[in-house]
Amino acid sequence: MKKIQAMVIASTLFATTSVLAHTFDEPNKAIKYRQAAFTMIAGNVSEMGDMVKGKTEWSDVIFAKRANQLSQLTLMPLDAFYVEGSDKGKTNALPEVWKNFPDFEARLAQFQEDAAALASISGKGDKAAIRKAFGKTVKNCKACHTDYKAK
């Protein structure tokens, strides 16, 4: 668990320092970037969810691949929330993101930690543990949507 926490902290520090060097020269590019990242996150979560629910055949290999991709993808959106003016335009992000930014950052950090834990456990073949880790990851993902994403 300490290894996962160290990875999340290191990733968060890297993401934070990369904010200063972002390449978004206009808010709409930042919005499109984070929307693309969230779309890829949703695609991976959806495929894993279908396996967990028994809607599609379980594959340890595919699940682990999706979990690893999810873990990496969770590191991507935050940079684009720092861009001035990215709270305007065609975005589903509610104004509460910027009003409560420390809470938003903390929730995203928790999501990153949960996704890293899921990726770590997914290659071990323990379906009960995988399901539990997946449930925790999705629960925290949905909780953020409740407060910070327009329906």
Secondary structure by P-SEA (a helix, b strand, c coil): caaaaaaaaaaaaaaaaaccccccccaaaaaaaaaaaaaaaaaaaaaaaaaaaccccccaaaaaaaaaaaaaaaaccccccccccccccccccccccccaaaaaaaaaaaaaaaaaaaaaaccccaaaaaaaaaaaaaaaaaaaaaccccc
